[in-house]
């Protein structure tokens, strides 16, 4: 059952969601861009800049994603980043470590950025 405060933009979250973070420079300052990407459509349901990357920051990113979308049943595709894996574990989300395949979608999005 969908919670009334969740308002997906442009459709539901898919069964699989690729998530990653990448260091980027903005006005000479380094930030970490976290993004969730639908690997089938390349749609970005959520992204956010943070000053660093840690497990608590990954959890904050996942919490924000969950506030916007129903992600309880999603399978998250991640690389071997400790912060995202730690955040997914602590929030009890299903995940699979995947270096290639569907997870490459998020890498393509980061190259565009």
ZAVO-69738 format. One record per residue (C-alpha): residue number from 1; residue in one letter; x, y, z. Coordinates in steps of 0.2 Angstrom, whole numbers, plus 5000, padded with zeros to 4 digits. Layout:
BEGIN
+-----+------+------+------+------+
| pos | code |   c1 |   c2 |   c3 |
+-----+------+------+------+------+
| NUM |    A |    X |    Y |    Z |
...
+-----+------+------+------+------+
***
This chain:
BEGIN
+-----+------+------+------+------+
| pos | code |   c1 |   c2 |   c3 |
+-----+------+------+------+------+
|   1 |    X | 5000 | 5000 | 5000 |
|   2 |    X | 5007 | 5017 | 4995 |
|   3 |    X | 5009 | 5030 | 5008 |
|   4 |    X | 5000 | 5046 | 5004 |
|   5 |    X | 5015 | 5058 | 5006 |
|   6 |    X | 5025 | 5049 | 4992 |
|   7 |    X | 5023 | 5058 | 4976 |
|   8 |    X | 5033 | 5050 | 4962 |
|   9 |    X | 5037 | 5061 | 4948 |
|  10 |    X | 5035 | 5053 | 4931 |
|  11 |    X | 5030 | 5036 | 4937 |
|  12 |    X | 5035 | 5023 | 4949 |
|  13 |    X | 5052 | 5018 | 4955 |
|  14 |    X | 5057 | 5002 | 4945 |
|  15 |    X | 5061 | 4985 | 4952 |
|  16 |    X | 5080 | 4989 | 4950 |
|  17 |    X | 5088 | 5006 | 4954 |
|  18 |    X | 5106 | 5009 | 4951 |
|  19 |    X | 5114 | 5021 | 4964 |
|  20 |    X | 5132 | 5028 | 4965 |
|  21 |    X | 5141 | 5043 | 4971 |
|  22 |    X | 5155 | 5053 | 4962 |
|  23 |    X | 5167 | 5067 | 4966 |
|  24 |    X | 5164 | 5083 | 4956 |
|  25 |    X | 5170 | 5100 | 4957 |
|  26 |    X | 5158 | 5115 | 4958 |
|  27 |    X | 5166 | 5133 | 4959 |
|  28 |    X | 5183 | 5125 | 4964 |
|  29 |    X | 5176 | 5115 | 4978 |
|  30 |    X | 5174 | 5096 | 4979 |
|  31 |    X | 5157 | 5089 | 4982 |
|  32 |    X | 5150 | 5071 | 4981 |
|  33 |    X | 5135 | 5069 | 4969 |
|  34 |    X | 5124 | 5055 | 4974 |
|  35 |    X | 5112 | 5049 | 4961 |
|  36 |    X | 5098 | 5035 | 4959 |
|  37 |    X | 5095 | 5030 | 4941 |
|  38 |    X | 5082 | 5019 | 4933 |
|  39 |    X | 5093 | 5008 | 4923 |
|  40 |    X | 5080 | 5004 | 4910 |
|  41 |    X | 5075 | 5022 | 4906 |
|  42 |    X | 5090 | 5033 | 4912 |
|  43 |    X | 5078 | 5043 | 4922 |
|  44 |    X | 5085 | 5051 | 4938 |
|  45 |    X | 5072 | 5050 | 4952 |
|  46 |    X | 5084 | 5058 | 4965 |
|  47 |    X | 5101 | 5066 | 4966 |
|  48 |    X | 5110 | 5077 | 4978 |
|  49 |    X | 5126 | 5085 | 4982 |
|  50 |    X | 5135 | 5082 | 4999 |
|  51 |    X | 5152 | 5089 | 5005 |
|  52 |    X | 5159 | 5071 | 5008 |
|  53 |    X | 5153 | 5053 | 5007 |
|  54 |    X | 5150 | 5043 | 5023 |
|  55 |    X | 5137 | 5029 | 5028 |
|  56 |    X | 5126 | 5042 | 5037 |
|  57 |    X | 5126 | 5053 | 5021 |
|  58 |    X | 5122 | 5038 | 5011 |
|  59 |    X | 5107 | 5034 | 5023 |
|  60 |    X | 5102 | 5053 | 5022 |
|  61 |    X | 5101 | 5051 | 5003 |
|  62 |    X | 5091 | 5035 | 5004 |
|  63 |    X | 5079 | 5043 | 5016 |
|  64 |    X | 5076 | 5057 | 5004 |
|  65 |    X | 5073 | 5045 | 4990 |
|  66 |    X | 5061 | 5035 | 5001 |
|  67 |    X | 5052 | 5051 | 5005 |
|  68 |    X | 5048 | 5054 | 4987 |
|  69 |    X | 5046 | 5036 | 4980 |
|  70 |    X | 5040 | 5019 | 4986 |
|  71 |    X | 5057 | 5010 | 4986 |
|  72 |    X | 5054 | 4996 | 4999 |
|  73 |    X | 5054 | 4982 | 4986 |
|  74 |    X | 5067 | 4989 | 4975 |
|  75 |    X | 5083 | 4980 | 4972 |
|  76 |    X | 5098 | 4993 | 4972 |
|  77 |    X | 5113 | 4990 | 4961 |
|  78 |    X | 5129 | 4997 | 4968 |
|  79 |    X | 5147 | 4995 | 4965 |
|  80 |    X | 5158 | 4990 | 4980 |
|  81 |    X | 5157 | 5007 | 4989 |
|  82 |    X | 5157 | 5005 | 5008 |
|  83 |    X | 5146 | 5020 | 5011 |
|  84 |    X | 5131 | 5015 | 5000 |
|  85 |    X | 5132 | 4997 | 5005 |
|  86 |    X | 5133 | 5002 | 5023 |
|  87 |    X | 5118 | 5014 | 5021 |
|  88 |    X | 5108 | 5001 | 5012 |
|  89 |    X | 5111 | 4988 | 5025 |
|  90 |    X | 5107 | 4999 | 5039 |
|  91 |    X | 5090 | 5004 | 5031 |
|  92 |    X | 5087 | 4986 | 5027 |
|  93 |    X | 5086 | 4988 | 5008 |
|  94 |    X | 5090 | 4974 | 4996 |
|  95 |    X | 5105 | 4977 | 4985 |
|  96 |    X | 5117 | 4968 | 4974 |
|  97 |    X | 5135 | 4973 | 4970 |
|  98 |    X | 5136 | 4974 | 4951 |
|  99 |    X | 5151 | 4981 | 4942 |
| 100 |    X | 5144 | 4981 | 4925 |
| 101 |    X | 5127 | 4977 | 4917 |
| 102 |    X | 5112 | 4988 | 4922 |
| 103 |    X | 5123 | 4997 | 4935 |
| 104 |    X | 5133 | 5005 | 4920 |
| 105 |    X | 5118 | 5017 | 4918 |
| 106 |    X | 5123 | 5027 | 4933 |
| 107 |    X | 5140 | 5028 | 4926 |
| 108 |    X | 5134 | 5035 | 4910 |
| 109 |    X | 5124 | 5048 | 4919 |
| 110 |    X | 5139 | 5053 | 4929 |
| 111 |    X | 5150 | 5055 | 4913 |
| 112 |    X | 5136 | 5066 | 4906 |
| 113 |    X | 5137 | 5077 | 4922 |
+-----+------+------+------+------+
***
